[in-house]
Amino acid sequence: MKFIEIAGKKFKLASRMTRLYALFIDIAVLGAVQSVFGLLLSVVAILFLEDASFNMFGKLMAGIVGLSIFASLFTAVLWIFGLFFIDGFRKGQGIGKKLLSLQVVRLKDGKPCNFKDAFVRRFAGIFQPFDLLWFLGKNQQRLGDKFAETVVVQYEPESEQTEVETEDPESVLESVIVEMKNRLSAAREKVAASIGVEKQFQDAYEGAVAQAEQWQARALITLKAGREDLAREDLEKRNEYRRLADQYKTQWGDQKQIVRDLSDLLEHLQQKMMEAEGKKTAVVAKHRNVDAEAHLREMLKEIQDSKALETLAKMDQDATEAATLAKTAAEVDVAYQDAKLEREFSSYAEEASLDKDLAELKTKIQ
């Protein structure tokens, strides 16, 4: 089963065979509705013929023609709506897709398709066989699905749709920092462009001033040559460039102020960027501390809930009892050995006493 991720959710792609079954069900249902309606019209026509008289032949024919036209219009509306708009209901499910637990969703937001999307999907069926050849693609989209930006998936209730696993907070913070860096880089480029515009105004101002000075020098030369008419024209040119220089100077000053403001904002943004990186380190440290504490508490709870501590306590008790028994047995053994030695010593002393008495008796006899 293939999956596709849309707007933070995972959907199961519907199989190609199941989608074909859904289409066949839709066609069968529409055909059944058309047949039932045709049967009802036939019954109405038969009843109308039985009640009609020969003198009303004209009205009879008009009624039959009216029923035929009505039947044709109903059939056209039925098949147009059924084939082009049936998947545009609230959950993006026609009758066949409803029975087979399928759903048509939009790729941009994961929501069910509307009537417009359903019409685009089915209308593209005129491009056969290309429409079905596109059906063999990665996301099993027909050409109509490509046009409408939709895909057919297995329908699941909203509460049971598999959400994408929550990203690790450190990864989220890192992505935020990267986004801020990208924005900062774009801001630098814009400020650099504004500085370039300021430089253009400055160059234009300095060029106009240089032109005005050149025409001033030329007017002086022509005046010395006695050509007041040419000197007057040169002075007119000089005045034009001076006016132009004044305009450029004003624009240059305005742009310079804009660049100054943008530079201040850029510097402020850079400071905020540094603060964000510092806060990121602090937040990551706190997150790791919390994670470590939660892990240790979980381990402690598991150990307390398990039989490990009871087993250790019982083993300690058994070891203590064994040591006590060993000590008692050793003391008993020592006492027993002492009693045995005492008995042996007593027996030896008694034999020595008997030997002494026997020797004394022998001496007396002699």
Salt bridges, closest charged atoms under 4 A:
ASP26 OD2 - ARG122 NH2 3.83
ASP87 OD2 - LYS97 NZ 3.20
ASP87 OD2 - ARG121 NH1 3.40
ASP87 OD2 - ARG122 NH2 3.16
ASP109 OD2 - ARG106 NH2 3.00
ASP131 OD2 - ARG142 NH1 2.59
ASP145 OD2 - ARG19 NH2 2.97
ASP145 OD1 - ARG121 NE 2.46
GLU158 OE2 - LYS9 NZ 2.35
GLU170 OE2 - ARG288 NE 2.84
GLU174 OE1 - LYS280 NZ 2.47
GLU179 OE2 - ARG183 NE 3.40
ASP203 OD1 - LYS199 NZ 3.57
ASP229 OD2 - ARG227 NH2 3.27
ASP234 OD1 - ARG218 NE 3.69
GLU275 OE1 - LYS272 NZ 3.77
GLU277 OE2 - LYS181 NZ 3.61
GLU293 OE2 - ARG297 NH2 3.15
ASP305 OD2 - LYS301 NZ 2.91
GLU310 OE1 - LYS307 NZ 3.93
ASP318 OD2 - LYS314 NZ 3.26
